[in-house]
Amino acid sequence: MWIEQGTLNLSQFDTTDTNTTVSSFQTEIKPIVDANCAVSGCHVSNAQSPPLASYTEIKNKATTGATSMPKNGTLTAQQIKLIADWVDAGSPNN
């Protein structure tokens, strides 16, 4: 990055990227899915396909852009942003 900027003296500027936090799959993404998608009659085993119980199942569905879900409710703008940022960051299993 510094080289791409022409090796400028940037010491007087704040070059901290304030948007580098990636959502945690375990503490942020999975709880959203568990509460809104992996519920009775929806994305659970023997119901709507695919089940959304594992990291791989959630990652595969999230990266396809399932915008019409959840069926019986809506995600908040913050939840949608967390999931979108997680997908944009490569859907880390963190």
Buried (B, 14 or more C-beta within 10 A) or exposed (E): EEEEEEEEEEEEEEEEEEEEEBBBBEEBBBEBBBEBBBBEEBBBEEEBEEBBBEBEBBBEBBEEEEEEBBEEEEBEEEBEEBBEBBBEEEBEEB
